[in-house]
Amino acid sequence: MKQNIHNIERGVRVIAGLAIISLVFIGPQSAWGWLGLIPLATGIIGWCPPYALLGFSTCKKPE
């Protein structure tokens, strides 16, 4: 698996994932907050399956 997510986007995904997961514990306390695991996981590993399927990458291309 080659990294296809830029480092800035990875940080945004991790923060967004943690914010969504927090909905399980505070706020509306909904089980839907566990969907935050998806952006959290893709942000941590740096690889997004839909990006790979579509041939898309936000990483800088080497010149």
CHARMM internal coordinates of N, CA and C (Angstrom, degrees):
IC EDIT
DIST 1 N 1 CA 1.4428
DIST 1 CA 1 C 1.5316
ANGL 1 N 1 CA 1 C 108.58
DIST 1 C 2 N 1.2910
ANGL 1 CA 1 C 2 N 114.67
DIHE 1 N 1 CA 1 C 2 N 115.04
DIST 2 N 2 CA 1.4567
ANGL 1 C 2 N 2 CA 121.13
DIHE 1 CA 1 C 2 N 2 CA 178.38
DIST 2 CA 2 C 1.5304
ANGL 2 N 2 CA 2 C 108.87
DIHE 1 C 2 N 2 CA 2 C -89.08
DIST 2 C 3 N 1.3220
ANGL 2 CA 2 C 3 N 116.14
DIHE 2 N 2 CA 2 C 3 N 138.93
DIST 3 N 3 CA 1.4626
ANGL 2 C 3 N 3 CA 120.45
DIHE 2 CA 2 C 3 N 3 CA -179.37
DIST 3 CA 3 C 1.5252
ANGL 3 N 3 CA 3 C 109.60
DIHE 2 C 3 N 3 CA 3 C -60.99
DIST 3 C 4 N 1.3271
ANGL 3 CA 3 C 4 N 116.89
DIHE 3 N 3 CA 3 C 4 N 129.27
DIST 4 N 4 CA 1.4630
ANGL 3 C 4 N 4 CA 120.70
DIHE 3 CA 3 C 4 N 4 CA 178.38
DIST 4 CA 4 C 1.5351
ANGL 4 N 4 CA 4 C 112.13
DIHE 3 C 4 N 4 CA 4 C -127.65
DIST 4 C 5 N 1.3440
ANGL 4 CA 4 C 5 N 116.07
DIHE 4 N 4 CA 4 C 5 N 14.84
DIST 5 N 5 CA 1.4615
ANGL 4 C 5 N 5 CA 121.00
DIHE 4 CA 4 C 5 N 5 CA 178.02
DIST 5 CA 5 C 1.5278
ANGL 5 N 5 CA 5 C 108.25
DIHE 4 C 5 N 5 CA 5 C -122.93
DIST 5 C 6 N 1.3229
ANGL 5 CA 5 C 6 N 116.54
DIHE 5 N 5 CA 5 C 6 N 127.61
DIST 6 N 6 CA 1.4650
ANGL 5 C 6 N 6 CA 122.25
DIHE 5 CA 5 C 6 N 6 CA 179.22
DIST 6 CA 6 C 1.5264
ANGL 6 N 6 CA 6 C 109.94
DIHE 5 C 6 N 6 CA 6 C -65.55
DIST 6 C 7 N 1.3263
ANGL 6 CA 6 C 7 N 116.79
DIHE 6 N 6 CA 6 C 7 N 152.86
DIST 7 N 7 CA 1.4658
ANGL 6 C 7 N 7 CA 121.74
DIHE 6 CA 6 C 7 N 7 CA -176.04
DIST 7 CA 7 C 1.5307
ANGL 7 N 7 CA 7 C 113.20
DIHE 6 C 7 N 7 CA 7 C -59.55
DIST 7 C 8 N 1.3222
ANGL 7 CA 7 C 8 N 117.22
DIHE 7 N 7 CA 7 C 8 N -37.30
DIST 8 N 8 CA 1.4698
ANGL 7 C 8 N 8 CA 119.62
DIHE 7 CA 7 C 8 N 8 CA 178.09
DIST 8 CA 8 C 1.5308
ANGL 8 N 8 CA 8 C 110.09
DIHE 7 C 8 N 8 CA 8 C -65.37
DIST 8 C 9 N 1.3124
ANGL 8 CA 8 C 9 N 116.29
DIHE 8 N 8 CA 8 C 9 N -43.92
DIST 9 N 9 CA 1.4654
ANGL 8 C 9 N 9 CA 120.16
DIHE 8 CA 8 C 9 N 9 CA 178.54
DIST 9 CA 9 C 1.5261
ANGL 9 N 9 CA 9 C 110.81
DIHE 8 C 9 N 9 CA 9 C -64.98
DIST 9 C 10 N 1.3264
ANGL 9 CA 9 C 10 N 117.09
DIHE 9 N 9 CA 9 C 10 N -35.17
DIST 10 N 10 CA 1.4618
ANGL 9 C 10 N 10 CA 120.62
DIHE 9 CA 9 C 10 N 10 CA 177.07
DIST 10 CA 10 C 1.5262
ANGL 10 N 10 CA 10 C 110.07
DIHE 9 C 10 N 10 CA 10 C -60.63
DIST 10 C 11 N 1.3314
ANGL 10 CA 10 C 11 N 117.01
DIHE 10 N 10 CA 10 C 11 N -44.76
DIST 11 N 11 CA 1.4584
ANGL 10 C 11 N 11 CA 120.83
DIHE 10 CA 10 C 11 N 11 CA 178.86
DIST 11 CA 11 C 1.5083
ANGL 11 N 11 CA 11 C 112.15
DIHE 10 C 11 N 11 CA 11 C -62.22
DIST 11 C 12 N 1.3242
ANGL 11 CA 11 C 12 N 115.78
DIHE 11 N 11 CA 11 C 12 N -42.06
DIST 12 N 12 CA 1.4729
ANGL 11 C 12 N 12 CA 120.53
DIHE 11 CA 11 C 12 N 12 CA 179.05
DIST 12 CA 12 C 1.5225
ANGL 12 N 12 CA 12 C 110.02
DIHE 11 C 12 N 12 CA 12 C -63.48
DIST 12 C 13 N 1.3230
ANGL 12 CA 12 C 13 N 117.24
DIHE 12 N 12 CA 12 C 13 N -41.54
DIST 13 N 13 CA 1.4642
ANGL 12 C 13 N 13 CA 120.80
DIHE 12 CA 12 C 13 N 13 CA 179.88
DIST 13 CA 13 C 1.5276
ANGL 13 N 13 CA 13 C 111.49
DIHE 12 C 13 N 13 CA 13 C -64.49
DIST 13 C 14 N 1.3270
ANGL 13 CA 13 C 14 N 116.65
DIHE 13 N 13 CA 13 C 14 N -41.43
DIST 14 N 14 CA 1.4689
ANGL 13 C 14 N 14 CA 119.86
DIHE 13 CA 13 C 14 N 14 CA 179.82
DIST 14 CA 14 C 1.5268
ANGL 14 N 14 CA 14 C 110.30
DIHE 13 C 14 N 14 CA 14 C -64.07
DIST 14 C 15 N 1.3237
ANGL 14 CA 14 C 15 N 116.79
DIHE 14 N 14 CA 14 C 15 N -45.60
DIST 15 N 15 CA 1.4726
ANGL 14 C 15 N 15 CA 120.44
DIHE 14 CA 14 C 15 N 15 CA 179.59
DIST 15 CA 15 C 1.5256
ANGL 15 N 15 CA 15 C 110.76
DIHE 14 C 15 N 15 CA 15 C -64.08
DIST 15 C 16 N 1.3356
ANGL 15 CA 15 C 16 N 117.16
DIHE 15 N 15 CA 15 C 16 N -43.79
DIST 16 N 16 CA 1.4661
ANGL 15 C 16 N 16 CA 120.47
DIHE 15 CA 15 C 16 N 16 CA 179.33
DIST 16 CA 16 C 1.5286
ANGL 16 N 16 CA 16 C 110.56
DIHE 15 C 16 N 16 CA 16 C -64.56
DIST 16 C 17 N 1.3202
ANGL 16 CA 16 C 17 N 117.13
DIHE 16 N 16 CA 16 C 17 N -41.37
DIST 17 N 17 CA 1.4605
ANGL 16 C 17 N 17 CA 120.51
DIHE 16 CA 16 C 17 N 17 CA 178.65
DIST 17 CA 17 C 1.5084
ANGL 17 N 17 CA 17 C 112.17
DIHE 16 C 17 N 17 CA 17 C -61.35
DIST 17 C 18 N 1.3311
ANGL 17 CA 17 C 18 N 116.42
DIHE 17 N 17 CA 17 C 18 N -44.22
DIST 18 N 18 CA 1.4577
ANGL 17 C 18 N 18 CA 119.97
DIHE 17 CA 17 C 18 N 18 CA 178.39
DIST 18 CA 18 C 1.5301
ANGL 18 N 18 CA 18 C 111.53
DIHE 17 C 18 N 18 CA 18 C -64.70
DIST 18 C 19 N 1.3273
ANGL 18 CA 18 C 19 N 116.11
DIHE 18 N 18 CA 18 C 19 N -38.02
DIST 19 N 19 CA 1.4706
ANGL 18 C 19 N 19 CA 119.82
DIHE 18 CA 18 C 19 N 19 CA 178.45
DIST 19 CA 19 C 1.5262
ANGL 19 N 19 CA 19 C 110.84
DIHE 18 C 19 N 19 CA 19 C -65.28
DIST 19 C 20 N 1.3130
ANGL 19 CA 19 C 20 N 117.32
DIHE 19 N 19 CA 19 C 20 N -40.70
DIST 20 N 20 CA 1.4698
ANGL 19 C 20 N 20 CA 120.54
DIHE 19 CA 19 C 20 N 20 CA -179.93
DIST 20 CA 20 C 1.5259
ANGL 20 N 20 CA 20 C 110.14
DIHE 19 C 20 N 20 CA 20 C -69.23
DIST 20 C 21 N 1.3369
ANGL 20 CA 20 C 21 N 116.93
DIHE 20 N 20 CA 20 C 21 N -41.39
DIST 21 N 21 CA 1.4643
ANGL 20 C 21 N 21 CA 120.11
DIHE 20 CA 20 C 21 N 21 CA 178.39
DIST 21 CA 21 C 1.5275
ANGL 21 N 21 CA 21 C 110.75
DIHE 20 C 21 N 21 CA 21 C -62.48
DIST 21 C 22 N 1.3271
ANGL 21 CA 21 C 22 N 117.34
DIHE 21 N 21 CA 21 C 22 N -32.04
DIST 22 N 22 CA 1.4691
ANGL 21 C 22 N 22 CA 119.78
DIHE 21 CA 21 C 22 N 22 CA -179.86
DIST 22 CA 22 C 1.5281
ANGL 22 N 22 CA 22 C 111.77
DIHE 21 C 22 N 22 CA 22 C -62.52
DIST 22 C 23 N 1.3219
ANGL 22 CA 22 C 23 N 117.82
DIHE 22 N 22 CA 22 C 23 N -20.30
DIST 23 N 23 CA 1.4679
ANGL 22 C 23 N 23 CA 120.56
DIHE 22 CA 22 C 23 N 23 CA 178.59
DIST 23 CA 23 C 1.5275
ANGL 23 N 23 CA 23 C 111.80
DIHE 22 C 23 N 23 CA 23 C -66.03
DIST 23 C 24 N 1.3260
ANGL 23 CA 23 C 24 N 117.14
DIHE 23 N 23 CA 23 C 24 N -18.76
DIST 24 N 24 CA 1.4583
ANGL 23 C 24 N 24 CA 120.23
DIHE 23 CA 23 C 24 N 24 CA 177.57
DIST 24 CA 24 C 1.5309
ANGL 24 N 24 CA 24 C 109.78
DIHE 23 C 24 N 24 CA 24 C -71.24
DIST 24 C 25 N 1.3308
ANGL 24 CA 24 C 25 N 116.49
DIHE 24 N 24 CA 24 C 25 N -32.52
DIST 25 N 25 CA 1.4553
ANGL 24 C 25 N 25 CA 120.99
DIHE 24 CA 24 C 25 N 25 CA -172.83
DIST 25 CA 25 C 1.5263
ANGL 25 N 25 CA 25 C 114.04
DIHE 24 C 25 N 25 CA 25 C -102.73
DIST 25 C 26 N 1.3357
ANGL 25 CA 25 C 26 N 117.08
DIHE 25 N 25 CA 25 C 26 N -33.40
DIST 26 N 26 CA 1.4605
ANGL 25 C 26 N 26 CA 121.13
DIHE 25 CA 25 C 26 N 26 CA 179.37
DIST 26 CA 26 C 1.5208
ANGL 26 N 26 CA 26 C 109.15
DIHE 25 C 26 N 26 CA 26 C -129.52
DIST 26 C 27 N 1.2789
ANGL 26 CA 26 C 27 N 117.35
DIHE 26 N 26 CA 26 C 27 N 165.34
DIST 27 N 27 CA 1.4627
ANGL 26 C 27 N 27 CA 120.09
DIHE 26 CA 26 C 27 N 27 CA -179.51
DIST 27 CA 27 C 1.5082
ANGL 27 N 27 CA 27 C 110.18
DIHE 26 C 27 N 27 CA 27 C 80.93
DIST 27 C 28 N 1.3266
ANGL 27 CA 27 C 28 N 117.62
DIHE 27 N 27 CA 27 C 28 N -134.10
DIST 28 N 28 CA 1.4684
ANGL 27 C 28 N 28 CA 119.66
DIHE 27 CA 27 C 28 N 28 CA -176.27
DIST 28 CA 28 C 1.5326
ANGL 28 N 28 CA 28 C 113.78
DIHE 27 C 28 N 28 CA 28 C -72.67
DIST 28 C 29 N 1.3265
ANGL 28 CA 28 C 29 N 118.76
DIHE 28 N 28 CA 28 C 29 N -10.07
DIST 29 N 29 CA 1.4589
ANGL 28 C 29 N 29 CA 124.48
DIHE 28 CA 28 C 29 N 29 CA -179.43
DIST 29 CA 29 C 1.5283
ANGL 29 N 29 CA 29 C 111.59
DIHE 28 C 29 N 29 CA 29 C 49.91
DIST 29 C 30 N 1.3128
ANGL 29 CA 29 C 30 N 114.52
DIHE 29 N 29 CA 29 C 30 N 57.54
DIST 30 N 30 CA 1.4563
ANGL 29 C 30 N 30 CA 121.71
DIHE 29 CA 29 C 30 N 30 CA -179.02
DIST 30 CA 30 C 1.5293
ANGL 30 N 30 CA 30 C 110.05
DIHE 29 C 30 N 30 CA 30 C -104.08
DIST 30 C 31 N 1.3150
ANGL 30 CA 30 C 31 N 115.85
DIHE 30 N 30 CA 30 C 31 N 145.04
DIST 31 N 31 CA 1.4686
ANGL 30 C 31 N 31 CA 120.78
DIHE 30 CA 30 C 31 N 31 CA 176.98
DIST 31 CA 31 C 1.5303
ANGL 31 N 31 CA 31 C 111.34
DIHE 30 C 31 N 31 CA 31 C -67.49
DIST 31 C 32 N 1.3127
ANGL 31 CA 31 C 32 N 117.61
DIHE 31 N 31 CA 31 C 32 N -16.61
DIST 32 N 32 CA 1.4724
ANGL 31 C 32 N 32 CA 120.99
DIHE 31 CA 31 C 32 N 32 CA 178.16
DIST 32 CA 32 C 1.5238
ANGL 32 N 32 CA 32 C 111.40
DIHE 31 C 32 N 32 CA 32 C -63.26
DIST 32 C 33 N 1.2989
ANGL 32 CA 32 C 33 N 117.09
DIHE 32 N 32 CA 32 C 33 N -18.78
DIST 33 N 33 CA 1.4602
ANGL 32 C 33 N 33 CA 120.93
DIHE 32 CA 32 C 33 N 33 CA 178.76
DIST 33 CA 33 C 1.5125
ANGL 33 N 33 CA 33 C 113.50
DIHE 32 C 33 N 33 CA 33 C -62.06
DIST 33 C 34 N 1.3433
ANGL 33 CA 33 C 34 N 117.08
DIHE 33 N 33 CA 33 C 34 N -22.62
DIST 34 N 34 CA 1.4658
ANGL 33 C 34 N 34 CA 119.72
DIHE 33 CA 33 C 34 N 34 CA 178.63
DIST 34 CA 34 C 1.5214
ANGL 34 N 34 CA 34 C 111.98
DIHE 33 C 34 N 34 CA 34 C -66.41
DIST 34 C 35 N 1.3221
ANGL 34 CA 34 C 35 N 118.28
DIHE 34 N 34 CA 34 C 35 N -13.58
DIST 35 N 35 CA 1.4667
ANGL 34 C 35 N 35 CA 120.57
DIHE 34 CA 34 C 35 N 35 CA 174.43
DIST 35 CA 35 C 1.5218
ANGL 35 N 35 CA 35 C 111.44
DIHE 34 C 35 N 35 CA 35 C -65.73
DIST 35 C 36 N 1.3139
ANGL 35 CA 35 C 36 N 116.74
DIHE 35 N 35 CA 35 C 36 N -15.78
DIST 36 N 36 CA 1.4561
ANGL 35 C 36 N 36 CA 121.10
DIHE 35 CA 35 C 36 N 36 CA 176.03
DIST 36 CA 36 C 1.5188
ANGL 36 N 36 CA 36 C 112.98
DIHE 35 C 36 N 36 CA 36 C -65.01
DIST 36 C 37 N 1.3289
ANGL 36 CA 36 C 37 N 116.93
DIHE 36 N 36 CA 36 C 37 N -14.33
DIST 37 N 37 CA 1.4634
ANGL 36 C 37 N 37 CA 120.24
DIHE 36 CA 36 C 37 N 37 CA 176.69
DIST 37 CA 37 C 1.5232
ANGL 37 N 37 CA 37 C 111.75
DIHE 36 C 37 N 37 CA 37 C -64.89
DIST 37 C 38 N 1.3254
ANGL 37 CA 37 C 38 N 117.30
DIHE 37 N 37 CA 37 C 38 N -27.30
DIST 38 N 38 CA 1.4715
ANGL 37 C 38 N 38 CA 120.58
DIHE 37 CA 37 C 38 N 38 CA -178.55
DIST 38 CA 38 C 1.5257
ANGL 38 N 38 CA 38 C 111.18
DIHE 37 C 38 N 38 CA 38 C -67.23
DIST 38 C 39 N 1.3394
ANGL 38 CA 38 C 39 N 120.34
DIHE 38 N 38 CA 38 C 39 N -56.47
DIST 39 N 39 CA 1.4611
ANGL 38 C 39 N 39 CA 118.04
DIHE 38 CA 38 C 39 N 39 CA 177.95
DIST 39 CA 39 C 1.5297
ANGL 39 N 39 CA 39 C 112.50
DIHE 38 C 39 N 39 CA 39 C -65.16
DIST 39 C 40 N 1.3287
ANGL 39 CA 39 C 40 N 117.18
DIHE 39 N 39 CA 39 C 40 N -31.01
DIST 40 N 40 CA 1.4643
ANGL 39 C 40 N 40 CA 120.00
DIHE 39 CA 39 C 40 N 40 CA 178.21
DIST 40 CA 40 C 1.5265
ANGL 40 N 40 CA 40 C 110.02
DIHE 39 C 40 N 40 CA 40 C -63.89
DIST 40 C 41 N 1.3224
ANGL 40 CA 40 C 41 N 117.44
DIHE 40 N 40 CA 40 C 41 N -47.86
DIST 41 N 41 CA 1.4704
ANGL 40 C 41 N 41 CA 121.19
DIHE 40 CA 40 C 41 N 41 CA -178.92
DIST 41 CA 41 C 1.5238
ANGL 41 N 41 CA 41 C 111.79
DIHE 40 C 41 N 41 CA 41 C -65.27
DIST 41 C 42 N 1.3371
ANGL 41 CA 41 C 42 N 117.30
DIHE 41 N 41 CA 41 C 42 N -45.06
DIST 42 N 42 CA 1.4655
ANGL 41 C 42 N 42 CA 118.77
DIHE 41 CA 41 C 42 N 42 CA -179.52
DIST 42 CA 42 C 1.5197
ANGL 42 N 42 CA 42 C 111.16
DIHE 41 C 42 N 42 CA 42 C -66.50
DIST 42 C 43 N 1.3219
ANGL 42 CA 42 C 43 N 116.86
DIHE 42 N 42 CA 42 C 43 N -32.46
DIST 43 N 43 CA 1.4606
ANGL 42 C 43 N 43 CA 120.08
DIHE 42 CA 42 C 43 N 43 CA 177.45
DIST 43 CA 43 C 1.5156
ANGL 43 N 43 CA 43 C 112.13
DIHE 42 C 43 N 43 CA 43 C -69.53
DIST 43 C 44 N 1.3205
ANGL 43 CA 43 C 44 N 116.74
DIHE 43 N 43 CA 43 C 44 N -37.07
DIST 44 N 44 CA 1.4623
ANGL 43 C 44 N 44 CA 120.40
DIHE 43 CA 43 C 44 N 44 CA -179.57
DIST 44 CA 44 C 1.5248
ANGL 44 N 44 CA 44 C 111.25
DIHE 43 C 44 N 44 CA 44 C -71.52
DIST 44 C 45 N 1.3404
ANGL 44 CA 44 C 45 N 117.57
DIHE 44 N 44 CA 44 C 45 N -44.78
DIST 45 N 45 CA 1.4672
ANGL 44 C 45 N 45 CA 118.78
DIHE 44 CA 44 C 45 N 45 CA -176.97
DIST 45 CA 45 C 1.5201
ANGL 45 N 45 CA 45 C 112.90
DIHE 44 C 45 N 45 CA 45 C -84.26
DIST 45 C 46 N 1.3370
ANGL 45 CA 45 C 46 N 118.00
DIHE 45 N 45 CA 45 C 46 N -19.56
DIST 46 N 46 CA 1.4604
ANGL 45 C 46 N 46 CA 120.67
DIHE 45 CA 45 C 46 N 46 CA 177.14
DIST 46 CA 46 C 1.5173
ANGL 46 N 46 CA 46 C 114.78
DIHE 45 C 46 N 46 CA 46 C 78.53
DIST 46 C 47 N 1.3134
ANGL 46 CA 46 C 47 N 116.53
DIHE 46 N 46 CA 46 C 47 N 16.60
DIST 47 N 47 CA 1.4612
ANGL 46 C 47 N 47 CA 120.50
DIHE 46 CA 46 C 47 N 47 CA -179.43
DIST 47 CA 47 C 1.5219
ANGL 47 N 47 CA 47 C 109.02
DIHE 46 C 47 N 47 CA 47 C -134.18
DIST 47 C 48 N 1.3286
ANGL 47 CA 47 C 48 N 115.75
DIHE 47 N 47 CA 47 C 48 N 130.60
DIST 48 N 48 CA 1.4610
ANGL 47 C 48 N 48 CA 121.60
DIHE 47 CA 47 C 48 N 48 CA -178.43
DIST 48 CA 48 C 1.5362
ANGL 48 N 48 CA 48 C 108.53
DIHE 47 C 48 N 48 CA 48 C -116.44
DIST 48 C 49 N 1.3404
ANGL 48 CA 48 C 49 N 118.87
DIHE 48 N 48 CA 48 C 49 N 117.42
DIST 49 N 49 CA 1.4622
ANGL 48 C 49 N 49 CA 121.17
DIHE 48 CA 48 C 49 N 49 CA -178.94
DIST 49 CA 49 C 1.5331
ANGL 49 N 49 CA 49 C 114.66
DIHE 48 C 49 N 49 CA 49 C -56.59
DIST 49 C 50 N 1.3547
ANGL 49 CA 49 C 50 N 120.10
DIHE 49 N 49 CA 49 C 50 N -44.35
DIST 50 N 50 CA 1.4648
ANGL 49 C 50 N 50 CA 118.02
DIHE 49 CA 49 C 50 N 50 CA 178.17
DIST 50 CA 50 C 1.5333
ANGL 50 N 50 CA 50 C 112.73
DIHE 49 C 50 N 50 CA 50 C -61.98
DIST 50 C 51 N 1.3345
ANGL 50 CA 50 C 51 N 117.34
DIHE 50 N 50 CA 50 C 51 N -36.93
DIST 51 N 51 CA 1.4608
ANGL 50 C 51 N 51 CA 120.06
DIHE 50 CA 50 C 51 N 51 CA 176.11
DIST 51 CA 51 C 1.5252
ANGL 51 N 51 CA 51 C 110.00
DIHE 50 C 51 N 51 CA 51 C -60.28
DIST 51 C 52 N 1.3346
ANGL 51 CA 51 C 52 N 116.73
DIHE 51 N 51 CA 51 C 52 N -42.71
DIST 52 N 52 CA 1.4638
ANGL 51 C 52 N 52 CA 120.90
DIHE 51 CA 51 C 52 N 52 CA -179.15
DIST 52 CA 52 C 1.5329
ANGL 52 N 52 CA 52 C 110.89
DIHE 51 C 52 N 52 CA 52 C -64.77
DIST 52 C 53 N 1.3278
ANGL 52 CA 52 C 53 N 117.09
DIHE 52 N 52 CA 52 C 53 N -41.77
DIST 53 N 53 CA 1.4674
ANGL 52 C 53 N 53 CA 120.45
DIHE 52 CA 52 C 53 N 53 CA 179.82
DIST 53 CA 53 C 1.5238
ANGL 53 N 53 CA 53 C 112.24
DIHE 52 C 53 N 53 CA 53 C -63.96
DIST 53 C 54 N 1.3390
ANGL 53 CA 53 C 54 N 115.67
DIHE 53 N 53 CA 53 C 54 N -36.49
DIST 54 N 54 CA 1.4610
ANGL 53 C 54 N 54 CA 120.29
DIHE 53 CA 53 C 54 N 54 CA -177.95
DIST 54 CA 54 C 1.5305
ANGL 54 N 54 CA 54 C 112.87
DIHE 53 C 54 N 54 CA 54 C -89.95
DIST 54 C 55 N 1.3316
ANGL 54 CA 54 C 55 N 117.06
DIHE 54 N 54 CA 54 C 55 N -3.55
DIST 55 N 55 CA 1.4590
ANGL 54 C 55 N 55 CA 120.61
DIHE 54 CA 54 C 55 N 55 CA -179.21
DIST 55 CA 55 C 1.5189
ANGL 55 N 55 CA 55 C 112.68
DIHE 54 C 55 N 55 CA 55 C 70.85
DIST 55 C 56 N 1.3054
ANGL 55 CA 55 C 56 N 116.71
DIHE 55 N 55 CA 55 C 56 N 30.60
DIST 56 N 56 CA 1.4541
ANGL 55 C 56 N 56 CA 123.16
DIHE 55 CA 55 C 56 N 56 CA -175.36
DIST 56 CA 56 C 1.5173
ANGL 56 N 56 CA 56 C 109.34
DIHE 55 C 56 N 56 CA 56 C -106.49
DIST 56 C 57 N 1.3274
ANGL 56 CA 56 C 57 N 117.35
DIHE 56 N 56 CA 56 C 57 N 144.66
DIST 57 N 57 CA 1.4515
ANGL 56 C 57 N 57 CA 121.48
DIHE 56 CA 56 C 57 N 57 CA 177.68
DIST 57 CA 57 C 1.5288
ANGL 57 N 57 CA 57 C 108.52
DIHE 56 C 57 N 57 CA 57 C -149.64
DIST 57 C 58 N 1.3375
ANGL 57 CA 57 C 58 N 115.96
DIHE 57 N 57 CA 57 C 58 N 139.83
DIST 58 N 58 CA 1.4520
ANGL 57 C 58 N 58 CA 119.93
DIHE 57 CA 57 C 58 N 58 CA 175.75
DIST 58 CA 58 C 1.5264
ANGL 58 N 58 CA 58 C 111.36
DIHE 57 C 58 N 58 CA 58 C -100.41
DIST 58 C 59 N 1.3313
ANGL 58 CA 58 C 59 N 115.71
DIHE 58 N 58 CA 58 C 59 N 2.34
DIST 59 N 59 CA 1.4658
ANGL 58 C 59 N 59 CA 119.94
DIHE 58 CA 58 C 59 N 59 CA 177.99
DIST 59 CA 59 C 1.5267
ANGL 59 N 59 CA 59 C 109.23
DIHE 58 C 59 N 59 CA 59 C -76.18
DIST 59 C 60 N 1.3171
ANGL 59 CA 59 C 60 N 114.10
DIHE 59 N 59 CA 59 C 60 N 151.24
DIST 60 N 60 CA 1.4521
ANGL 59 C 60 N 60 CA 120.04
DIHE 59 CA 59 C 60 N 60 CA 177.82
DIST 60 CA 60 C 1.5318
ANGL 60 N 60 CA 60 C 109.28
DIHE 59 C 60 N 60 CA 60 C -70.04
DIST 60 C 61 N 1.3069
ANGL 60 CA 60 C 61 N 117.05
DIHE 60 N 60 CA 60 C 61 N 135.21
DIST 61 N 61 CA 1.4532
ANGL 60 C 61 N 61 CA 120.67
DIHE 60 CA 60 C 61 N 61 CA 179.21
DIST 61 CA 61 C 1.5336
ANGL 61 N 61 CA 61 C 110.02
DIHE 60 C 61 N 61 CA 61 C -83.14
DIST 61 C 62 N 1.3277
ANGL 61 CA 61 C 62 N 116.95
DIHE 61 N 61 CA 61 C 62 N 135.13
DIST 62 N 62 CA 1.4696
ANGL 61 C 62 N 62 CA 118.93
DIHE 61 CA 61 C 62 N 62 CA 178.24
DIST 62 CA 62 C 1.5363
ANGL 62 N 62 CA 62 C 110.52
DIHE 61 C 62 N 62 CA 62 C -66.76
DIST 62 C 63 N 1.3088
ANGL 62 CA 62 C 63 N 114.84
DIHE 62 N 62 CA 62 C 63 N 141.37
DIST 63 N 63 CA 1.4717
ANGL 62 C 63 N 63 CA 118.91
DIHE 62 CA 62 C 63 N 63 CA -178.00
DIST 63 CA 63 C 1.5058
ANGL 63 N 63 CA 63 C 111.26
DIHE 62 C 63 N 63 CA 63 C -96.15
END
COOR INIT
IC SEED 1 N 1 CA 1 C
IC BUILD
